[in-house]
Amino acid sequence: MALSAALHVDPAVDLSPTSAFYRWRQRHFRQAHEHAWFVKDARTEALIRSELARYAYAIELHESGALIPEPLYQRLHFRWDKAHRERLEALLAEQAFTLPCGKRIEPTTDGVRLSMLRQLTSGFIYANGCEDRSDDASACHWLSNARIRALSDCVDGVQGPVLVAAFFRAEVDALLSHFGGKAKALNGQTPAAERSKLIEAWNRDAIEVLIGVPAAMGHGINLQHGSCRTLIWYTHSFDWAQRAQMNARLIRAGQTKTVSIIDMVADEGIDVPVLHALEKKKAGEAAMFEAIKAAQGVAAPSTSGVVR
């Protein structure tokens, strides 16, 4: 238990003299750094918790997650059509590929190549090569709908509303067009008032498919109160923390259903390497906390994935 420099002491407790408080702190705590102190004796911590319990209620991550059902992790495998698979194979092997119109695309840097690979793994390519800097829909060329069809079949086969994680704006637009009136999107451009309405509608099951951009699905978005029990990763974030935040929109305190996390995986592209890298990042984070725990001799934070 850390004692912050900003600790507020109950006025009824006779610790008002500053010198008395400093002596009490020195007697019962050891200093970790300028603003953090740790108890020397477990009895002291128990006493403080007992006193604070009259005025506050705290839930630790591992405690709040104890009653949440463990999620099920699955992979949804699908195959590209022959022409698109050949484009991906060409980009991976020759660092170039050809569009249906005959135009040869050759990325000039590794960063551009990676961005193109992510786009092709979704089934499209931006006209300018790697980024979406245009509001003109024609700037995006869809090359294959295999991924959208696989998602649609999965949505039709699951029970209840479905939360879909998508990375690119072009993906969000295409999915909204495909699903029509039964789908809504929540992204970084969604106004605060509209965002609140979407969350409220989702939690009363008025939305069948909610397409969320992981970067916009962080703290404070509670989507666990409806009947949704399925999150499908249409495309994958490279950021493990961002992925955990997205998953935690459903897997959080108040969730009573077993949630299925489904990763879409194509037979060619970047899906498998990204998912492998994410697992390594997750393992690295756990190892880091274990190292901190060993170095400080104190309990490390839980990394169970229950994120606020």
Secondary structure as UniProt FT lines:
FT   STRAND          2..4
FT   TURN            5..6
FT   TURN            11..12
FT   HELIX           18..28
FT   STRAND          29..33
FT   TURN            34..35
FT   STRAND          36..39
FT   HELIX           42..52
FT   TURN            53..55
FT   HELIX           61..64
FT   TURN            65..67
FT   STRAND          72..78
FT   HELIX           82..94
FT   STRAND          97..98
FT   TURN            100..101
FT   STRAND          104..105
FT   HELIX           110..122
FT   STRAND          124..126
FT   TURN            127..128
FT   HELIX           137..139
FT   STRAND          140..142
FT   HELIX           146..157
FT   STRAND          162..165
FT   HELIX           169..179
FT   HELIX           180..182
FT   STRAND          183..186
FT   TURN            188..189
FT   HELIX           192..203
FT   TURN            204..205
FT   STRAND          209..212
FT   HELIX           214..216
FT   TURN            219..220
FT   STRAND          230..233
FT   HELIX           240..247
FT   TURN            248..250
FT   TURN            253..254
FT   STRAND          260..266
FT   HELIX           271..296
//
